[in-house]
């Protein structure tokens, strides 16, 4: 379980270091989706799929407002 989580976090850290907002957003989305998948609740995934576009938009706006994208990474560790 943690191996995939660590891969996602490594991708997020790399994107944040490069100031790659798109990559950081996609890693952030992948991080939260993975948590939902591990919960084993198909209804949560269905709800996530309906909202993921809005979530992505929110993450983009939020990440543009932080002093450093590495702050986003630190929130997930």
N, C-alpha and C positions, 0 to 999 in steps of 0.2 A: 504493500500500500504506500509506504513512504518513498519508495524508489521513484514512482511517477510524480509524486508531490515534489520531490527534490529536483526532478528534471524541469518541472514547470517553474519552480523558484529560480533555478539556474538560468532559464530562458528570460525570466523577468529581470533578473539582475543584469544580464548582458544587455538587454534592451534599455534598461534604465541608465546604465553606464554610458551607452552610446547616445543617450537623449532621444531614443527612438520611441516616440509616443505611441505610434501604431503597434509596434512590437510589445510595448509595455501593457497596452490595453488588451491585446490578444492574450497575453500571458495572464493578466488579471482575470479575464473572462474564463480562461481555462482553469485557473486555480479554483474559482468559485464553482464552476460546473463540476469539477472533480469531487469537491466536497459533497455536492448534491448526488452525484453518481454513487459515492461510497455510502451515502445514507440508505441506499436501496429502496427509494420511494419513487416509483415511476410517475406518480402524480406531480411530484416536485419538479422532475425533469420536464414534464409537459408544460407546467407553468413557466419555468425558466425559458423554454423555447419561445413562448409567446412574448416574453419580456426582454429577451437578450438584446434586441436592437436598442431599446431604451437604456438598458444597463450599459451597453457599449458607449452610447452617447454621454451618459452621466460620467463614466470613467474618463472619457476624453476631456470633458470640461474640468473635472476635478484634478486630473493630472496636469493640466496646463496651469493650475493655480498654485501648485506646490513649488517651493524654492528649488528642490532637487527631486528628480524622479526616484532617486535612491531612497527618499523618504517613503515612497509608495512600497518599494521592496521591503523596507524595514518593518512596515505595518503587517506584512504577511509572514514574517519569520517568527 
